[in-house]
C-alpha cells in the first residue's frame, strides 16, 4: 500500500472511528469516493477490502459497503404458513436430568402421528476473552463420545436462577477465574427437531483469578487458548459441544467489528 493509498485508508478509518458513519449507514458510492479522495478505483478497492477484513465495513450487493453493528437484516419471514397442531402429549420417562415425552402432532397436510420429544436442562455457556486475544477453556474427557477435547465453562441454570448469574457461577466454579463483564449473545436450541434444551451463550471480557476451581469433577485442565488456534482446533475435531462452537464462532466473526465499535 503506497503513501497515497495509506492516507486514504487512514482517512476512512478515522471517519469510521469518530462516528461520521453510524452503524447501518451505507458508504458513498465508489465513484463518489474516488472523486472526493482523489484516488484510483483499484486503489480504493484495496482500502475497502482491508477495512472489510478488519471488520470495520461489510459488503452487501457486491460494491455496496455498510458500517456493521446495527444487526439489521434484509431477509423477511414469509407469511401465511401454517404451524403444526399439537393435540396432546404424554410423559414416558422423567427424572431430574432427562424427560422423554410422546406428542400427538399434526403437520399441515399430513396425518397425525406421535413424535418423540426429549426435554433436557436449561444451560449457560461462557467464552471469556482476555486482552491478549486468548479464550478461557477446559481440556476434558467426555465418556459418551469417548473423547478428549476443549470446552468452554458452562452448566445448568438452577431453578429460579438468572442465566447470567449461572454463567458467572459456572466460570468461577470450573476455572477459578471471575469475568469482569458478561454479555448475552444468543439463546438457541442445539437439536431443535426433537430436543428441548435452551442454551444461553455469554461472552466475558477480562477476568481475575479468585482461587482454584471448586468443581473438581468438571474442571479438567484450565488453559488460556489463543483465538488464533481455534480454526485449527476445530479442524482437528478438538472443540466439543455446540455451545463451545457457537460462542467461539461468534467471537471470530465479530472481532473486527468489536474493535471498530470500541474505538468510536
Residue pairs with C-beta under 8 A, 6 or more apart in sequence:
1 9
1 46
1 47
1 50
2 43
4 39
4 43
5 39
5 43
5 46
5 47
8 37
8 39
8 43
8 44
8 47
9 47
9 50
9 51
11 37
12 47
12 48
12 51
13 51
13 56
15 21
16 51
16 56
16 57
16 67
16 260
16 264
17 260
17 263
17 264
18 264
19 264
21 27
21 67
22 67
22 70
23 67
23 68
23 69
23 70
23 261
24 66
24 67
24 69
24 70
24 72
25 66
25 67
26 64
26 65
26 66
27 33
27 57
27 65
27 66
27 67
28 36
29 63
30 41
30 44
30 45
30 48
30 63
33 39
33 44
34 40
34 41
34 44
37 44
39 47
48 57
48 65
51 57
51 65
52 58
52 59
52 65
53 256
54 256
54 259
54 260
55 68
55 254
55 255
55 256
55 257
55 258
55 259
55 260
56 67
56 68
56 256
56 257
56 259
56 260
57 65
57 66
57 67
57 68
58 65
58 66
58 67
58 68
59 65
59 66
60 66
60 74
68 257
68 260
69 257
69 260
69 261
81 108
82 108
83 108
84 105
84 106
84 107
84 108
85 105
85 106
86 103
86 104
86 105
87 104
87 105
87 106
87 112
88 103
88 104
89 101
89 102
89 103
89 104
89 117
90 101
90 102
91 99
91 100
91 101
92 100
92 101
92 102
93 99
93 100
94 100
97 120
97 121
98 118
98 119
98 120
99 118
99 119
99 120
100 116
100 117
100 118
100 119
101 116
101 117
101 118
101 119
102 114
102 115
102 116
102 117
103 114
103 115
103 117
104 112
104 113
104 114
105 112
105 113
105 114
105 115
106 112
115 194
116 194
117 194
117 195
117 196
118 194
118 195
118 196
119 195
119 196
119 197
120 195
120 196
120 197
121 156
121 157
121 197
122 156
122 157
122 163
122 197
122 198
122 200
123 154
123 155
123 156
123 157
123 197
123 198
123 199
123 200
123 243
124 154
124 155
124 157
124 163
124 164
124 166
124 167
124 170
124 199
124 200
124 201
124 202
125 152
125 153
125 154
125 167
125 199
125 200
125 201
125 202
125 241
125 243
125 244
125 246
125 247
126 152
126 153
126 154
126 167
126 168
126 170
126 171
126 179
126 182
126 201
126 202
126 203
126 204
126 247
127 135
127 136
127 152
127 201
127 202
127 203
127 204
127 244
127 247
127 248
127 250
127 251
128 135
128 136
128 153
128 171
128 177
128 179
128 203
128 204
128 205
128 206
128 207
129 135
129 136
129 203
129 204
129 205
129 227
129 251
130 136
130 206
130 207
130 224
131 206
132 224
133 226
133 227
133 228
134 224
134 225
134 226
134 227
135 152
135 224
135 225
135 227
135 230
135 248
135 251
136 152
136 153
136 171
136 175
136 177
136 207
136 222
136 223
136 224
136 225
137 150
137 151
137 152
137 222
137 223
137 224
137 225
137 244
138 150
138 151
138 152
138 153
138 174
138 175
138 218
138 219
138 220
138 221
138 222
138 223
139 148
139 149
139 150
139 220
139 221
139 223
140 148
140 149
140 150
140 151
140 218
140 220
140 221
140 240
141 147
141 148
141 220
142 148
142 149
142 240
145 240
147 240
148 238
149 237
149 238
149 239
149 240
150 223
150 225
150 233
150 238
150 239
150 240
150 244
151 239
151 240
151 241
151 244
152 241
152 243
152 244
152 247
152 248
153 170
153 171
153 173
153 174
153 175
154 167
154 170
154 174
154 243
155 166
155 170
155 173
155 174
155 218
156 166
157 163
157 166
157 200
158 166
163 184
163 187
163 200
163 202
164 182
164 184
164 202
166 200
167 182
167 200
167 202
168 178
168 179
168 182
171 177
171 178
171 179
171 204
171 207
172 178
172 210
172 214
173 213
173 214
173 215
173 218
174 213
174 215
174 218
174 219
174 222
175 213
175 219
175 222
176 209
176 210
176 211
176 212
176 213
176 214
176 222
177 207
177 208
177 209
177 210
177 222
178 207
178 208
178 209
178 210
179 204
179 205
179 206
179 207
180 204
180 205
180 206
180 207
180 208
181 204
181 205
181 206
182 202
182 203
182 204
183 202
183 203
183 204
183 205
184 200
184 201
184 202
185 201
185 202
185 203
185 247
185 250
186 201
186 246
186 250
187 198
187 199
187 200
187 201
188 198
188 199
188 201
188 246
189 195
189 196
189 197
189 198
189 199
190 197
190 199
190 242
190 243
191 197
199 242
199 243
199 246
201 243
201 246
201 247
201 250
202 247
203 247
203 250
203 251
213 219
213 222
225 233
227 248
227 251
227 252
227 255
230 239
230 248
230 252
231 252
233 239
234 245
234 248
239 245
239 248
